[in-house]
Amino acid sequence: MNSWASAIGYVAAILTTVSFIPQVLKIWHTRSAKDVSLGMYSLFTLGIFFWLVYGVLIESWPVIVANFVTLVLAGAVLVMKLKFG
């Protein structure tokens, strides 16, 4: 893979992963997740788990790292949704 494609892939992974931080922080500070869809975050978190498993199976560290961090952040939103409603 050429360096431009790799760079674009890394930027995409970083941006999509850190995009969850504002949501996590907002729910944590307001202690409210009433407008967050439980169904969407449940399915999304499950999908990210399978992306992580896929990354492990193909031994791709960028896929593993990005999806592990995303799983932690999306999982945090899901847990706070269950806790704070």
N, CA, C and O atoms as a GROMACS GRO file, in nm:
protein
  340
    1MET      N    1   0.086  -0.118   0.000
    1MET     CA    2   0.000   0.000   0.000
    1MET      C    3   0.090   0.124   0.000
    1MET      O    4   0.192   0.127   0.068
    2ASN      N    5   0.051   0.224  -0.076
    2ASN     CA    6   0.137   0.341  -0.081
    2ASN      C    7   0.120   0.427   0.043
    2ASN      O    8   0.025   0.411   0.119
    3SER      N    9   0.214   0.518   0.064
    3SER     CA   10   0.215   0.597   0.187
    3SER      C   11   0.096   0.691   0.198
    3SER      O   12   0.048   0.718   0.308
    4TRP      N   13   0.046   0.742   0.085
    4TRP     CA   14  -0.072   0.829   0.090
    4TRP      C   15  -0.195   0.753   0.137
    4TRP      O   16  -0.272   0.803   0.218
    5ALA      N   17  -0.213   0.634   0.086
    5ALA     CA   18  -0.327   0.552   0.128
    5ALA      C   19  -0.317   0.518   0.276
    5ALA      O   20  -0.417   0.524   0.348
    6SER      N   21  -0.198   0.484   0.322
    6SER     CA   22  -0.178   0.455   0.464
    6SER      C   23  -0.206   0.578   0.550
    6SER      O   24  -0.272   0.568   0.653
    7ALA      N   25  -0.156   0.692   0.507
    7ALA     CA   26  -0.179   0.816   0.582
    7ALA      C   27  -0.327   0.849   0.590
    7ALA      O   28  -0.377   0.887   0.696
    8ILE      N   29  -0.398   0.834   0.480
    8ILE     CA   30  -0.542   0.860   0.479
    8ILE      C   31  -0.613   0.761   0.572
    8ILE      O   32  -0.705   0.800   0.644
    9GLY      N   33  -0.572   0.637   0.570
    9GLY     CA   34  -0.631   0.537   0.659
    9GLY      C   35  -0.609   0.570   0.805
    9GLY      O   36  -0.701   0.557   0.886
   10TYR      N   37  -0.489   0.612   0.841
   10TYR     CA   38  -0.460   0.649   0.980
   10TYR      C   39  -0.540   0.772   1.023
   10TYR      O   40  -0.593   0.776   1.133
   11VAL      N   41  -0.548   0.872   0.935
   11VAL     CA   42  -0.626   0.991   0.968
   11VAL      C   43  -0.773   0.954   0.988
   11VAL      O   44  -0.836   1.001   1.083
   12ALA      N   45  -0.827   0.872   0.900
   12ALA     CA   46  -0.966   0.828   0.912
   12ALA      C   47  -0.988   0.753   1.044
   12ALA      O   48  -1.087   0.777   1.113
   13ALA      N   49  -0.897   0.664   1.079
   13ALA     CA   50  -0.908   0.588   1.204
   13ALA      C   51  -0.904   0.680   1.325
   13ALA      O   52  -0.983   0.664   1.419
   14ILE      N   53  -0.814   0.775   1.323
   14ILE     CA   54  -0.802   0.868   1.437
   14ILE      C   55  -0.928   0.953   1.450
   14ILE      O   56  -0.983   0.966   1.559
   15LEU      N   57  -0.973   1.011   1.339
   15LEU     CA   58  -1.091   1.098   1.345
   15LEU      C   59  -1.217   1.024   1.388
   15LEU      O   60  -1.293   1.073   1.471
   16THR      N   61  -1.241   0.907   1.331
   16THR     CA   62  -1.362   0.834   1.367
   16THR      C   63  -1.356   0.782   1.510
   16THR      O   64  -1.459   0.767   1.575
   17THR      N   65  -1.237   0.754   1.558
   17THR     CA   66  -1.222   0.706   1.696
   17THR      C   67  -1.241   0.819   1.796
   17THR      O   68  -1.319   0.804   1.890
   18VAL      N   69  -1.173   0.930   1.776
   18VAL     CA   70  -1.185   1.040   1.873
   18VAL      C   71  -1.318   1.113   1.863
   18VAL      O   72  -1.351   1.194   1.950
   19SER      N   73  -1.395   1.087   1.759
   19SER     CA   74  -1.526   1.153   1.746
   19SER      C   75  -1.620   1.116   1.860
   19SER      O   76  -1.718   1.186   1.884
   20PHE      N   77  -1.593   1.008   1.930
   20PHE     CA   78  -1.678   0.967   2.043
   20PHE      C   79  -1.646   1.043   2.171
   20PHE      O   80  -1.728   1.045   2.263
   21ILE      N   81  -1.532   1.105   2.179
   21ILE     CA   82  -1.493   1.174   2.302
   21ILE      C   83  -1.591   1.284   2.341
   21ILE      O   84  -1.628   1.291   2.458
   22PRO      N   85  -1.634   1.372   2.249
   22PRO     CA   86  -1.731   1.474   2.290
   22PRO      C   87  -1.861   1.416   2.347
   22PRO      O   88  -1.917   1.470   2.442
   23GLN      N   89  -1.910   1.306   2.289
   23GLN     CA   90  -2.033   1.244   2.339
   23GLN      C   91  -2.012   1.187   2.479
   23GLN      O   92  -2.096   1.204   2.567
   24VAL      N   93  -1.900   1.119   2.499
   24VAL     CA   94  -1.869   1.062   2.630
   24VAL      C   95  -1.861   1.175   2.734
   24VAL      O   96  -1.920   1.165   2.842
   25LEU      N   97  -1.789   1.281   2.701
   25LEU     CA   98  -1.773   1.392   2.795
   25LEU      C   99  -1.906   1.462   2.825
   25LEU      O  100  -1.933   1.498   2.939
   26LYS      N  101  -1.988   1.481   2.722
   26LYS     CA  102  -2.117   1.547   2.743
   26LYS      C  103  -2.206   1.466   2.836
   26LYS      O  104  -2.266   1.520   2.929
   27ILE      N  105  -2.216   1.337   2.811
   27ILE     CA  106  -2.300   1.252   2.897
   27ILE      C  107  -2.244   1.250   3.038
   27ILE      O  108  -2.320   1.257   3.135
   28TRP      N  109  -2.114   1.240   3.052
   28TRP     CA  110  -2.052   1.236   3.184
   28TRP      C  111  -2.078   1.364   3.262
   28TRP      O  112  -2.111   1.360   3.380
   29HIS      N  113  -2.064   1.478   3.196
   29HIS     CA  114  -2.083   1.607   3.265
   29HIS      C  115  -2.229   1.636   3.297
   29HIS      O  116  -2.260   1.688   3.404
   30THR      N  117  -2.319   1.602   3.205
   30THR     CA  118  -2.462   1.631   3.227
   30THR      C  119  -2.533   1.521   3.303
   30THR      O  120  -2.642   1.542   3.356
   31ARG      N  121  -2.471   1.403   3.309
   31ARG     CA  122  -2.532   1.285   3.371
   31ARG      C  123  -2.668   1.254   3.308
   31ARG      O  124  -2.761   1.209   3.375
   32SER      N  125  -2.676   1.279   3.179
   32SER     CA  126  -2.800   1.252   3.106
   32SER      C  127  -2.767   1.193   2.970
   32SER      O  128  -2.682   1.244   2.896
   33ALA      N  129  -2.835   1.084   2.937
   33ALA     CA  130  -2.819   1.021   2.807
   33ALA      C  131  -2.956   0.994   2.746
   33ALA      O  132  -2.971   0.902   2.666
   34LYS      N  133  -3.055   1.076   2.783
   34LYS     CA  134  -3.192   1.051   2.738
   34LYS      C  135  -3.208   1.061   2.587
   34LYS      O  136  -3.297   0.997   2.531
   35ASP      N  137  -3.126   1.138   2.521
   35ASP     CA  138  -3.138   1.154   2.376
   35ASP      C  139  -3.050   1.058   2.296
   35ASP      O  140  -3.047   1.064   2.174
   36VAL      N  141  -2.980   0.970   2.366
   36VAL     CA  142  -2.894   0.872   2.299
   36VAL      C  143  -2.975   0.746   2.274
   36VAL      O  144  -3.044   0.698   2.364
   37SER      N  145  -2.966   0.692   2.155
   37SER     CA  146  -3.041   0.572   2.119
   37SER      C  147  -2.973   0.448   2.173
   37SER      O  148  -2.860   0.416   2.136
   38LEU      N  149  -3.042   0.377   2.262
   38LEU     CA  150  -2.989   0.252   2.317
   38LEU      C  151  -2.971   0.148   2.207
   38LEU      O  152  -2.870   0.077   2.206
   39GLY      N  153  -3.066   0.138   2.116
   39GLY     CA  154  -3.056   0.042   2.007
   39GLY      C  155  -2.937   0.068   1.917
   39GLY      O  156  -2.864  -0.024   1.882
   40MET      N  157  -2.918   0.193   1.881
   40MET     CA  158  -2.807   0.229   1.793
   40MET      C  159  -2.674   0.199   1.860
   40MET      O  160  -2.587   0.137   1.798
   41TYR      N  161  -2.657   0.241   1.984
   41TYR     CA  162  -2.528   0.219   2.050
   41TYR      C  163  -2.505   0.072   2.082
   41TYR      O  164  -2.390   0.028   2.083
   42SER      N  165  -2.610  -0.004   2.107
   42SER     CA  166  -2.594  -0.148   2.129
   42SER      C  167  -2.543  -0.216   2.003
   42SER      O  168  -2.447  -0.293   2.007
   43LEU      N  169  -2.609  -0.187   1.890
   43LEU     CA  170  -2.566  -0.247   1.763
   43LEU      C  171  -2.428  -0.198   1.721
   43LEU      O  172  -2.346  -0.276   1.673
   44PHE      N  173  -2.403  -0.069   1.739
   44PHE     CA  174  -2.273  -0.013   1.701
   44PHE      C  175  -2.161  -0.076   1.783
   44PHE      O  176  -2.058  -0.114   1.727
   45THR      N  177  -2.180  -0.088   1.913
   45THR     CA  178  -2.078  -0.145   2.001
   45THR      C  179  -2.052  -0.291   1.963
   45THR      O  180  -1.938  -0.335   1.961
   46LEU      N  181  -2.157  -0.365   1.934
   46LEU     CA  182  -2.140  -0.503   1.889
   46LEU      C  183  -2.063  -0.508   1.757
   46LEU      O  184  -1.975  -0.593   1.740
   47GLY      N  185  -2.096  -0.419   1.665
   47GLY     CA  186  -2.024  -0.413   1.537
   47GLY      C  187  -1.877  -0.381   1.556
   47GLY      O  188  -1.792  -0.441   1.490
   48ILE      N  189  -1.846  -0.288   1.644
   48ILE     CA  190  -1.706  -0.253   1.672
   48ILE      C  191  -1.633  -0.371   1.734
   48ILE      O  192  -1.516  -0.395   1.705
   49PHE      N  193  -1.702  -0.446   1.822
   49PHE     CA  194  -1.641  -0.566   1.879
   49PHE      C  195  -1.600  -0.662   1.769
   49PHE      O  196  -1.490  -0.718   1.772
   50PHE      N  197  -1.689  -0.682   1.671
   50PHE     CA  198  -1.655  -0.773   1.561
   50PHE      C  199  -1.546  -0.718   1.472
   50PHE      O  200  -1.466  -0.796   1.419
   51TRP      N  201  -1.538  -0.586   1.453
   51TRP     CA  202  -1.426  -0.527   1.380
   51TRP      C  203  -1.295  -0.553   1.455
   51TRP      O  204  -1.193  -0.581   1.393
   52LEU      N  205  -1.300  -0.544   1.588
   52LEU     CA  206  -1.181  -0.573   1.668
   52LEU      C  207  -1.138  -0.718   1.652
   52LEU      O  208  -1.020  -0.746   1.633
   53VAL      N  209  -1.233  -0.809   1.659
   53VAL     CA  210  -1.202  -0.951   1.638
   53VAL      C  211  -1.143  -0.972   1.499
   53VAL      O  212  -1.045  -1.045   1.484
   54TYR      N  213  -1.202  -0.909   1.400
   54TYR     CA  214  -1.149  -0.918   1.262
   54TYR      C  215  -1.005  -0.869   1.256
   54TYR      O  216  -0.920  -0.933   1.195
   55GLY      N  217  -0.977  -0.754   1.320
   55GLY     CA  218  -0.841  -0.701   1.322
   55GLY      C  219  -0.743  -0.798   1.385
   55GLY      O  220  -0.630  -0.812   1.339
   56VAL      N  221  -0.787  -0.865   1.493
   56VAL     CA  222  -0.700  -0.964   1.558
   56VAL      C  223  -0.676  -1.082   1.463
   56VAL      O  224  -0.564  -1.129   1.450
   57LEU      N  225  -0.782  -1.128   1.398
   57LEU     CA  226  -0.769  -1.243   1.309
   57LEU      C  227  -0.677  -1.216   1.190
   57LEU      O  228  -0.604  -1.305   1.147
   58ILE      N  229  -0.680  -1.094   1.137
   58ILE     CA  230  -0.593  -1.062   1.024
   58ILE      C  231  -0.461  -0.999   1.071
   58ILE      O  232  -0.376  -0.962   0.989
   59GLU      N  233  -0.446  -0.986   1.202
   59GLU     CA  234  -0.323  -0.931   1.262
   59GLU      C  235  -0.289  -0.792   1.209
   59GLU      O  236  -0.175  -0.765   1.171
   60SER      N  237  -0.389  -0.705   1.207
   60SER     CA  238  -0.370  -0.568   1.160
   60SER      C  239  -0.376  -0.472   1.279
   60SER      O  240  -0.483  -0.444   1.332
   61TRP      N  241  -0.258  -0.423   1.320
   61TRP     CA  242  -0.252  -0.336   1.436
   61TRP      C  243  -0.333  -0.207   1.421
   61TRP      O  244  -0.397  -0.166   1.517
   62PRO      N  245  -0.334  -0.141   1.305
   62PRO     CA  246  -0.418  -0.022   1.294
   62PRO      C  247  -0.567  -0.054   1.318
   62PRO      O  248  -0.637   0.023   1.384
   63VAL      N  249  -0.615  -0.165   1.265
   63VAL     CA  250  -0.755  -0.204   1.284
   63VAL      C  251  -0.779  -0.240   1.431
   63VAL      O  252  -0.882  -0.204   1.488
   64ILE      N  253  -0.685  -0.310   1.491
   64ILE     CA  254  -0.698  -0.350   1.631
   64ILE      C  255  -0.702  -0.228   1.723
   64ILE      O  256  -0.793  -0.215   1.805
   65VAL      N  257  -0.605  -0.141   1.709
   65VAL     CA  258  -0.595  -0.026   1.798
   65VAL      C  259  -0.714   0.068   1.782
   65VAL      O  260  -0.777   0.107   1.881
   66ALA      N  261  -0.746   0.102   1.659
   66ALA     CA  262  -0.858   0.194   1.636
   66ALA      C  263  -0.988   0.138   1.690
   66ALA      O  264  -1.066   0.210   1.753
   67ASN      N  265  -1.013   0.011   1.667
   67ASN     CA  266  -1.139  -0.047   1.712
   67ASN      C  267  -1.140  -0.077   1.862
   67ASN      O  268  -1.247  -0.077   1.923
   68PHE      N  269  -1.025  -0.103   1.922
   68PHE     CA  270  -1.021  -0.119   2.067
   68PHE      C  271  -1.057   0.012   2.136
   68PHE      O  272  -1.139   0.014   2.227
   69VAL      N  273  -0.995   0.121   2.092
   69VAL     CA  274  -1.024   0.252   2.152
   69VAL      C  275  -1.170   0.290   2.127
   69VAL      O  276  -1.238   0.338   2.218
   70THR      N  277  -1.218   0.268   2.004
   70THR     CA  278  -1.358   0.298   1.973
   70THR      C  279  -1.452   0.213   2.057
   70THR      O  280  -1.554   0.262   2.104
   71LEU      N  281  -1.418   0.086   2.078
   71LEU     CA  282  -1.501  -0.002   2.161
   71LEU      C  283  -1.508   0.050   2.304
   71LEU      O  284  -1.615   0.048   2.365
   72VAL      N  285  -1.396   0.096   2.358
   72VAL     CA  286  -1.397   0.151   2.494
   72VAL      C  287  -1.486   0.275   2.501
   72VAL      O  288  -1.566   0.289   2.594
   73LEU      N  289  -1.471   0.366   2.404
   73LEU     CA  290  -1.550   0.489   2.406
   73LEU      C  291  -1.699   0.463   2.382
   73LEU      O  292  -1.784   0.516   2.453
   74ALA      N  293  -1.730   0.383   2.281
   74ALA     CA  294  -1.871   0.352   2.253
   74ALA      C  295  -1.931   0.271   2.368
   74ALA      O  296  -2.047   0.289   2.403
   75GLY      N  297  -1.851   0.183   2.427
   75GLY     CA  298  -1.896   0.107   2.544
   75GLY      C  299  -1.924   0.198   2.661
   75GLY      O  300  -2.020   0.176   2.736
   76ALA      N  301  -1.843   0.301   2.679
   76ALA     CA  302  -1.866   0.399   2.786
   76ALA      C  303  -1.999   0.471   2.765
   76ALA      O  304  -2.075   0.490   2.860
   77VAL      N  305  -2.027   0.510   2.641
   77VAL     CA  306  -2.156   0.574   2.612
   77VAL      C  307  -2.270   0.478   2.643
   77VAL      O  308  -2.369   0.516   2.704
   78LEU      N  309  -2.256   0.353   2.602
   78LEU     CA  310  -2.359   0.253   2.626
   78LEU      C  311  -2.382   0.231   2.776
   78LEU      O  312  -2.496   0.226   2.821
   79VAL      N  313  -2.275   0.219   2.852
   79VAL     CA  314  -2.288   0.202   2.998
   79VAL      C  315  -2.354   0.324   3.062
   79VAL      O  316  -2.441   0.310   3.148
   80MET      N  317  -2.313   0.443   3.020
   80MET     CA  318  -2.374   0.564   3.075
   80MET      C  319  -2.520   0.579   3.034
   80MET      O  320  -2.600   0.633   3.110
   81LYS      N  321  -2.554   0.531   2.915
   81LYS     CA  322  -2.695   0.531   2.872
   81LYS      C  323  -2.776   0.443   2.967
   81LYS      O  324  -2.886   0.481   3.009
   82LEU      N  325  -2.723   0.328   3.000
   82LEU     CA  326  -2.793   0.238   3.091
   82LEU      C  327  -2.800   0.294   3.232
   82LEU      O  328  -2.899   0.274   3.303
   83LYS      N  329  -2.696   0.365   3.274
   83LYS     CA  330  -2.690   0.420   3.409
   83LYS      C  331  -2.771   0.548   3.424
   83LYS      O  332  -2.847   0.563   3.519
   84PHE      N  333  -2.754   0.640   3.330
   84PHE     CA  334  -2.815   0.772   3.341
   84PHE      C  335  -2.945   0.787   3.263
   84PHE      O  336  -3.016   0.887   3.277
   85GLY      N  337  -2.976   0.687   3.179
   85GLY     CA  338  -3.100   0.693   3.101
   85GLY      C  339  -3.090   0.793   2.995
   85GLY      O  340  -3.185   0.812   2.919
   0.00000   0.00000   0.00000
